[in-house]
Amino acid sequence: MMNQIIDNSNTYVKDKAFSMVHEQPIYIKKKILDLEGINCDYDQLVNSHKAICNSKDNVIAIVGKGYKLIQNADIIPEFENAIFRSNLDTTGMKREIKQSHSGARIVCTYIFPEHKVEVRPGDFIALKICVLNSYDGSWKFTSILGALRYACNNGLVIGDYFSSFYGKHTKGLDTDIAIKQLENSLDVFLNNAEIWKQYPLIPISELQANNVFLGLAGESKILLELLQQTHSFYTDTIGDNLWSLFNTITDWSSHAKFRKIQNLASTVISREQRVRKILPMLDKIRLTV
């Protein structure tokens, strides 16, 4: 992981997450009889798939033959260039890089402290943009809009329709389109921040909270109990309102115990997607007040 403050010179520090990877054909062992009737091994080419290998020739992913390899070191700097060319204030901008699945997936997170909003007295959030790429076909190159709550370092989730997607793997990024989407992201963030300012003022009942927790937990009683316990902490510190409920579910996506710490970055993204699916429940509570 790398966490650094970067400036508008677009300095780009490369670590292992940006080492070049390469494609390799896949072969499987087969046995045939030679002319003397003796079993012999031979390598048969697999035409339907290929391997993605790191700089040490270790296989990190198996993908279909039609997969187009896009290097992290190529596409993410292009996106970062779009950030600096957009109307976003990059003063003090922080970049954090995390990998998972043996380097097959990357999450590059940008925090913009100059785009900071006070939701309630002393409770600040800042614009956050996550960039995803993968070598195993699990993610297309994607940017996702969100926010960071400073008080607990929760990643606040914005609904699916506010996410910006840049399509399947292609050779390069359309920087002009990326700039327009980044500028739209700022407007969306500010609009959501105005909605979140209402959350601390909206009381919720135990029944409303439990309905949200059931929507997130599904059949998992363990997760349901965890959410209820976490909610008790937030109600004690924030109050029994929609803001504490929102922070309870984003606390789970950001911080709750992970089974495989080495895949933490990917797991957080998956959990945030689950949280997005139940955000309409929170919006319904807000609109019925």
N, C-alpha and C positions, 0 to 999 in steps of 0.2 A: 504494500500500500504506500502511496505517496501523497502527502498533503502539503501543498505549497501555495504561497501567495504569488501571483503572477501579475505582470504589468502590461501596459498597452504596447510594449515592444514585441509582444507575442513570442517571448522566449519559450522554448519547449524542451523540457528535460525528458530524455528517454530512459526508461528503465526496462526491465525484462518484459513488461506488458507490451512494449513496442518493438521487441525483437522480431525480425522477419520470420515468417513461417513459410512453408512450401508444401506443394502437393507431391504425393508419391503414389504410384500404382500399387494395387493390392494383389497379392498372389496367394493362392491356397495350395496346400500340398495334396497331390494326387498320386495314386499308385497305378502303374501299368506293368504289363508283362513285356520283357524284352524278347528279342528273337530266340533266346535260349530258354524262355519260359520262367525267367527269374523276375521277382517283383522289384521294381525300381521306382524311386520317388521322382516326381517332376513338379515344377511350379506352374500352376495354371492361372492366367491373368483373369481377374474379376472385372468384367466390363461395366457392370452396373454401378460400382462405387469406387471411391478413391480415398486415400488417407491424407489428413492434414498433419504435418509434423513440425515440431519446433526446431530451433537452431541446433539442437543436439540430436536431431533425427528421431526423437521420441514421438510416437503417435499421440496426438491430443484429441483427434476427432476422426470419425468415419462419416463421409457425406456422399450423396448421390453424384453421379457423373456430371450432372448439369449444374452443380453448385459453382458459383463464381466467387473466388477468393478475393476478399477485400482486406488489405492489411490495416491493422489498427494505426500503424505509423503513417498511413496515407490519409485515411478518411477523417480521423479525429482532429488532426491539425487543420484540415480544411474547414471543419465545423468551428473550430476555435477562431479561425480567421474571420468567419462570418460573425461571430460574437463581437469581435473588436470593430468590425465594420458596421454593426447595427447601432441603434440608438441606446443600447443598454449602457449603464454607467459601470465600467469595469474597475473602478478604483477599489483597490484592496480585494479584488476578486480572488477566491480560493478555488483550487482544483484538487480533487481527491480521486485517486485511481485505485480501483480494486479489481482483482481477478477471481475467477472461480473455475471449477471443473478443469483443473490442471492447465489453466491458461486458455481454455477454449471460449471463455466468456469474459467480457470486460464491462465495467461500469465506471464511467468517468463523470464525476459530479462537480458542478460549478455552483458556488455560493456567491451571491451578489450583496454584500453588506450595505451598499449605497441604496439599494432598493429594499429598504426596511420599513415595516409598518408596525405601529403599536396597536395591538388588538384590544388590550385593556391596560390600565396604568402599570408600567414596568414590564409588560409582557409583549416582547417583540418577536416578529417573524421576518424572514428575508426570502427573497426570490431564490429558488433552486431549480437548476436544470440538470437532468441526468441524461447522459448519452450512452447508449448500449451498442455493442457489436459482438458478434460471435463467429467462431470458426467451426461450430458444430451444427449450424443451421437452426438453432433454437430461437435466435433473435435475428430479425433483419436490422439493419442500421436504423436506430430509433433515437429520438430525443423525447423526454417526458418532462412536462412542467410540474413543479410542486413548490413547496415552501419548507423552510427549516424554522422550527420554534427554538429560540435560544435557551429558554428556561430549562428544557429537558432534552434538547437535541433531537426531538421527534421530527421525522420527516412527514410533513402534512401533505395529504394526498388530494389532488384535484381530479375531478371526474374525467372519464375516458374521452369525452368529446372535447376536452381541453388539451389533450396530448397532441404532440406534433410528430408525425411519422414521415420518414424520408424514403420509404419504399424498400423494395428488395435490393439485394446486393447488385450494385452497378459500379461501373468504373468511374468513380468520382462523384462529387457532391455538386449540385446546382447551387452555388453560393448565393446568388441573387434571391432564389426562392427561400433559402435558409434564413437570409437576413429578414425578409418580410415576415416569416413565421416567428422568428425571435422577437421582432417588434410587436407582433400580435400577442405573443406570450406575456409580455410585460403588461399589456392592457388586461389580459385575462387574469393574471395574478392580482393586479390591483382591484379588479372587480370582485374577485373571490375574497380578498382581504376585507373589503367593505362588508361582505356577507358574514365573514367570521367575526367581525366586530359585534354583530348582533348575538352571537352564540352565548357569551357570558350573561346576557340579559334574559335568556330563555330558560325557564325552569323545566325540568323533566321529572317524570314519575319513575318509580322503580320498574313499573310494567313497561314503559317505553324503553328504558335502558336495557332490560332483559330481552325485549323483542329484537333489538339491534344486536345484542350479543349472540342470541340464537341464530340470527341470520348469518353472522360471521363464523360461529363455531360449528354449525351444522350438527352432526352426530357426536362431536367430540365433547364429552363431559369435562375432560381435563382442561380444554381450552375455555369452556364456559366458566369454570370455576376461576381460572386465571384472570379472565376479563373482569369478573365480578370483584375479585380481590384488588386488581389494579384500579378499578373504578372507585373503590373505597378510598384509595390513596388520593386520587385526583379530586374527589368531592371534598376531602378534608382540606386540600390546599387551594382549590379553585372555586369550590361551591358545587351544589347539585344542579348543574345547568348543562346546556348543550355543548359548551366549550370543554367541560370535563369529560363528557361522553366522547367527543371527537378525539381528544387527546388519549383516552383510554385505548381506542382501537388503533390509533397510529403508534402508540407506545408498543403494542404487540408487534406491529409490522416492522418497527425500527429496532426493538431491543429484546424482545422475549427470547428465551433460550433457544439456541439453534442446535440441531442434531449434528450437523457437519460444519464445523467452524470454517473449514477451508472453502466451503461453498456459500458462505454468508452473503456475499454480494448478490448472487443469483436468488437466494432465498428471500432476501428483503424485497426484491423486485416482484417476486411471485406473491408475497404477502400483500404488498401494496395493491396488486391487481385484485386480490380478494376484497380488500377494503373498498376499492373503487365501486365494486358491485353493490355494496350496501349503502353508499353515500345517498342514493335517493331516499332512503329511510330517514336520514337526518334532515334532508331538505323538506320532507313531508312534515316532520315535527315543527320545523321553523315556520312553514307556511300556514300551519293550523293554529298558530298562536294568535 
